[in-house]
Structures are given as C-alpha cells and as structure tokens.
Amino acid sequence: MNKIQSVRGMNDLLPDQSPRWQRVESVVAGILARYGYEEMRFPLLESTALFSRCIGEVTDIVEKEMYSFEDRNGDSLTLRPEGTAGCVRAAIQGGLLDRPQRLWYQGPMFRHERPQKGRLRQFHQFGVETFGMEGPDVDAELLAISAAIWRELGLASSVRLQINSLGSAEGRRQHRQQLVEYFSQHADQLDDDSRRRLHTNPLRILDSKNPALQELIGSAPRLADFLDEEARTHFAGLCELLDGLGIEYQVNPRLVRGLDYYSKTVFEWVTDDLGAQGTVCGGGRYDALVAQLGGPETTACGFGLGIERLILLVETINPGFFADLPQVDVYLLGVPQATVHNMQLADRIRRELPALRVVCHCGGGSFKSQFKRADRSGAIWALVCGETELASHQWGVKDLRGETEQRSLDEAEIIALLRSR
C-alpha cells in the first residue's frame, strides 16, 4: 500500500523546528503589543466573492491560485489566499469601525503556486491592519513597527525599504490609459503574461521580473506624473516622517504590489539574501476597500509579513538568534514503584518554578535506557528515584551537562537547588 504523503507545497512543522517559529512569533507579537495593536482571529474559509471583489478578478491570485470549491449547499468557498480581505470583512461584521483600530493576526494562507524555497502553497503570515486614520503618520508607524522587527531579529542590515505612491483612483485611471497606449505600440516585445495583462491590469506589467522587458518598462509612462495634490502631499508627509525617524528608504516608481485594492502608499521590505524570493514584508494603504465591501467610508493601511521567509532570513543572517532555544531542564526517572513519587515532585517543580521544563519518564525500561532518553531530551538535571531513594524520600541528583558528582537530596533541597540555578 502506498504511503499517504502531505499535499505538495503544504509542509509539516516538526518538533525540532517549532521552537524557532515560537521565538520569532513571540518577538513580533511582543512588538505589536508595545505599539498598542490588538490580536484578532477569523476563519480560514470565506466566500469566494470576498476575494474576487477585494483582490480583483483579473489578478493572478483570483484567476490561477485560489483554492476554491462548492460546499454541499452549492456555495462557493475559498481558503484565504491573503488576510486583509477577511480582516476587513470581520471588522465590518463585528462593528469595529465606529472608531480607529489597530489590529493584527497570524496564521496560514493558501495559494496554488509552484512550490519553492520560501514560497509554499500553504504559507504563514503576520498581518497588521489599521482603520480610521487617514494621515501619513499611521503609514510611518507601520514602517516603524516593521523596522523594529528587523532590529530585534538582527536583520536590520539585510533588508531595505522601497516605497511608492499609487495616487488616487482617477490618477491611476489616466495612467492606465497611457500604459495601454504605450505597451500596445510595443506589443510584439511583450511576453505572454504581459499581453494578457495589457487590457485587464496593465499596471502589473510594471512589476514584471522578466529581464527582457526591463528597458521597455523603464521608458513607460510614470505613475508619479499622474498623482493629484492630495496624494503628493500624503507621500511627501510620509517621507518627512521616515526621515525624522531615521528609517532609510528608496522611492521605487515601479513598485505597484500585486493586489487591486491598494491606493496612495505602497511599500516593500526586500532582501538579496533569499534568492528570487526577495520580498519579506509588503503592504500599503487601501482607503476604498471597506466601503467597497459594504462598510462605512473608512481609511485603512496595513502590511503582511511572511513567516517562512522571515525564519529563513534569520537562519541565514543571524543564526545565533536560535542558539539558546528552550530545552528540557529536569528529567525524572526511576523504578516503576516511584512513578507517583516522581510525578508529585514534577508537579511541585512546575508550580513553584514555572520557567522550568520538566519531563517525567514514561514507558518503563532499564536505568540505562532511561538515562539515554534523558540525555537525548537535552535535560540539564536528572532526578533519579531507585528503591533506596524511594525508601528514604530522596532523589539522586545528576548534572547531565557538567562534572558535578551525583548526590542525594530531599524534595525541599531539590527545589532550593533548582531555584538557585
């Protein structure tokens, strides 16, 4: 019989990897808490129409990459390919938009792409979304949060910020018209993807990574020439704030992002240390999306941060960040008659010294095999309860990582020893 394997591009996270994720996630969550952001959670499954309306019918995500299906009632449902749409839907439905909001979430997203390093079909993201704040100050705050994440993870020298403004809907309409005329004149030079996008989403041609198109794209009409006064003022205000915060950036006029709902500010944090998957974090402003989904007129701005790529980057640039990951501190073992005795002591240690990780041996076996498992667990201390120790209400205390001689201590002495260390 053939073994059942995981779905391609949907990877397991094994016990030796989980502590790395937990450490990175705790850093990001801690920074967001310090900035006053609140966590929210919403379903993996949403109505397909939510993403079609938010992301855009002619984007690659909607056309090619979504995992969609009909349920037993005939409703079309989709595994979320990104988080902003679901967050906006939940904020509207939950009545959160009568006041400014600073929100964050994390979890799996799903896209049917070709799996490669740092790019999976089930991938994980932190999402950060703000509502009800229209000035460039909140855009700058989001970039300050992401800069704080890089600093705490030791990545500040490995990532760089690119920003752009997409302006207003009217400015983009005029720019789009000019792009269609320009690229139509050079249609014979376009690749298949760009020809397909020419009359549906020509702005995405500017984001093409095809080397053969770069000269053509470089001479295309610039969106910056179509910005209205409000967009120019907003973008200038953002740049001024970033300068004041000491956050370095590069204005990239080709930066458009891959989702239709963005307006005004867009940004990406990119790196050269992950090969082709250079974007680690990206986002921007989406002031029209809430009303588009039936909510009140509400300004909004946010970003998504890929956890897989973030961990890959930490492993590449700052592997020492994972050098002292939590491990077992105390391992209790002994004769079968000592099982309850060991469990009672283990529970007391956990109550009085909650920072320690304590494991009681289960499954029997010789002392030799029990010590092997204690050693493999990474434990610092072994507490051994044989027949002699059981009779005297003591344990043999063995330092598994040092040269201290084994000694016999009672329960209170063990607690005192562990507390002192």
Salt bridges, closest charged atoms under 4 A:
GLU39 OE2 - ARG41 NE 3.08
GLU46 OE2 - ARG89 NH2 2.70
ASP60 OD1 - ARG196 NH2 2.87
ASP60 OD2 - ARG197 NH2 2.71
GLU63 OE1 - ARG196 NH1 2.60
ASP98 OD1 - ARG99 NH1 2.77
GLU113 OE2 - ARG119 NH2 2.61
ASP139 OD2 - HIS234 NE2 3.02
ASP139 OD1 - ARG285 NH2 2.61
GLU141 OE2 - ARG102 NE 2.84
GLU152 OE2 - ARG34 NH2 2.31
GLU170 OE2 - ARG173 NH2 2.74
ASP192 OD1 - ARG195 NH1 3.19
ASP193 OD1 - LYS64 NZ 3.70
ASP193 OD1 - ARG196 NH2 3.46
ASP207 OD2 - ARG204 NH1 2.85
ASP207 OD1 - LYS209 NZ 3.31
GLU230 OE2 - LYS264 NZ 2.77
GLU268 OE2 - ARG257 NH1 2.84
ASP272 OD2 - ARG160 NH1 3.15
ASP287 OD1 - ARG285 NH1 2.83
GLU308 OE2 - HIS124 ND1 2.73
GLU315 OE2 - ARG20 NH1 3.01
ASP324 OD1 - ARG23 NH1 2.79
ASP347 OD1 - ARG350 NH1 2.95
GLU352 OE2 - ARG348 NE 2.68
GLU352 OE1 - ARG419 NH2 3.48
ASP375 OD1 - ARG401 NH1 2.96
GLU411 OE2 - ARG348 NH1 2.89
